[in-house]
Amino acid sequence: MKNIGKMLKNAQKMQKEMSKMQDEAGEKTYTAQSGGGMVKAVVNGKYEIVSLEIEKEIVDKEDVEMLQDLIIAAVNEALKLVGEEMSQGLSKMTESLGINLSDFGL
């Protein structure tokens, strides 16, 4: 019975820490570029696009597909940065609680 109580206490602590981590991440921004810096995407920790900058020189009405690919690449890289930081934060938090995510296949 002690183990269940400890587990519930740890779960509550983890829930609070997760909420705090999500709030903090929501205030941060993550920037990525593509096309040698011609396209720059900025997202926040809530996985929302905050800004998108496209240099005029890269805009070619004859090659819209290239511009689309560069935008997708920049946005996806910025979102990847958010995910990596969230994953690292989750790992640190669970380690401090004595939980090994690999035990759960994560």
Protein Blocks (a to p, Z undefined) as FASTA:
>chain_A
ZZmmmmmmmmmmmmmmmmmmmmmmmmpccdddeehhpaccdddfkopafbdcddfklpcf
klmmlmmmmmmmmmmmmmmmmmmmmmmmmmmmmmmnopafklnoZZ
